[in-house]
Amino acid sequence: DAKTTQPTSMDCAEGRAANLPCNHSTISGNEYVYWYRQIHSQGPQYIIHGLKNNETNEMASLIITEDRKSSTLILPHATLRDTAVYYCIVMRRRGGSEKLVFGKGTKLTVNP
Amino acid sequence: EAQVTQNPRYLITVTGKKLTVTCSQNMNHEYMSWYRQDPGLGLRQIYYSMNVEVTDKGDVPEGYKVSRKEKRNFPLILESPSPNQTSLYFCASSSGGQGPGEQYFGPGTRLTVT
C-alpha cells in the first residue's frame, strides 16, 4: 500500500471550510483514497473514498488531483464536533489481504 | 440501527486470567477485524476475517485468538493476558461487496492488565 503524508495538526474556525491535505505520490492505479476520522478515543469513522474523480457525500468532499498524487478532504462548514484526528489511507478496494493502515493523521481543531 | 457492538467497554483484569471481548454486528457484513490502539503506535490490526470460518493474522496477532463461527460475531480471546496487552481495542466490519476499505468501527474496549 502507498504511504501517505499528512500535516500533524491544523486549526479551523467554526463555520469555515476545513481543507485537509494528503500526499500519496506513490499511489498505484488500482488504489483508492480513503478518509477516516477519530474523535477522541471513539471508534474511527469512515468519511469518504475515491479513485480519481471528486466525490461528495453528506459529510465531506474529496478532491483528488489529476495525477492522483495528492488529495484534499473538505469539510464545508466545520463545527466544534468535527474536532478529531483525520486519517488519509490508500489501499486497493478489494482483494485477499487488503487492510487499513492508519498513520498518525492530522489533528484538526475547530475553534469557536 | 446499523452498528458494531463490543462488550465489555472497560475491563481491568490480572495477568494470566483468560478473557473474551465480544464483537457483534447487525449489518450482515462478511468482513470483520480487530485492532488495538496504543499511544505513539496508532491503530494496528490484530486479526481479520473475510467470512465465516475464515480468519487470518494481522500485524500483531501474538497473544490473541479469534473465531468466526457465525457471520455476526467475532470474539477476541486473550488466553493468558499480559500487561503489554493493556490497550484500547476496536472491532470493525465491512461488506464484502465494498471491501475492507469502508469499515464500521465499534465503540472500543479499554483493557487494563495488571
HADDOCK unambig.tbl for C-alpha pairs under 7 A between the chains (distance, minus, plus):
assign (segid A and resid 42 and name CA) (segid B and resid 107 and name CA) 5.64 0.50 0.50
assign (segid A and resid 42 and name CA) (segid B and resid 108 and name CA) 6.63 0.50 0.50
assign (segid A and resid 43 and name CA) (segid B and resid 90 and name CA) 6.57 0.50 0.50
assign (segid A and resid 43 and name CA) (segid B and resid 105 and name CA) 5.22 0.50 0.50
assign (segid A and resid 43 and name CA) (segid B and resid 106 and name CA) 5.61 0.50 0.50
assign (segid A and resid 43 and name CA) (segid B and resid 107 and name CA) 4.94 0.50 0.50
assign (segid A and resid 43 and name CA) (segid B and resid 108 and name CA) 6.00 0.50 0.50
assign (segid A and resid 44 and name CA) (segid B and resid 105 and name CA) 5.99 0.50 0.50
assign (segid A and resid 45 and name CA) (segid B and resid 104 and name CA) 6.77 0.50 0.50
assign (segid A and resid 45 and name CA) (segid B and resid 105 and name CA) 6.72 0.50 0.50
assign (segid A and resid 46 and name CA) (segid B and resid 102 and name CA) 6.19 0.50 0.50
assign (segid A and resid 46 and name CA) (segid B and resid 103 and name CA) 6.52 0.50 0.50
assign (segid A and resid 46 and name CA) (segid B and resid 104 and name CA) 6.90 0.50 0.50
assign (segid A and resid 93 and name CA) (segid B and resid 99 and name CA) 5.49 0.50 0.50
assign (segid A and resid 93 and name CA) (segid B and resid 100 and name CA) 6.95 0.50 0.50
assign (segid A and resid 93 and name CA) (segid B and resid 101 and name CA) 6.06 0.50 0.50
assign (segid A and resid 94 and name CA) (segid B and resid 99 and name CA) 4.82 0.50 0.50
assign (segid A and resid 94 and name CA) (segid B and resid 100 and name CA) 6.94 0.50 0.50
assign (segid A and resid 98 and name CA) (segid B and resid 100 and name CA) 6.79 0.50 0.50
assign (segid A and resid 99 and name CA) (segid B and resid 100 and name CA) 6.30 0.50 0.50
assign (segid A and resid 100 and name CA) (segid B and resid 101 and name CA) 6.48 0.50 0.50
assign (segid A and resid 102 and name CA) (segid B and resid 42 and name CA) 6.64 0.50 0.50
assign (segid A and resid 102 and name CA) (segid B and resid 43 and name CA) 5.86 0.50 0.50
assign (segid A and resid 103 and name CA) (segid B and resid 42 and name CA) 6.67 0.50 0.50
assign (segid A and resid 104 and name CA) (segid B and resid 42 and name CA) 6.52 0.50 0.50
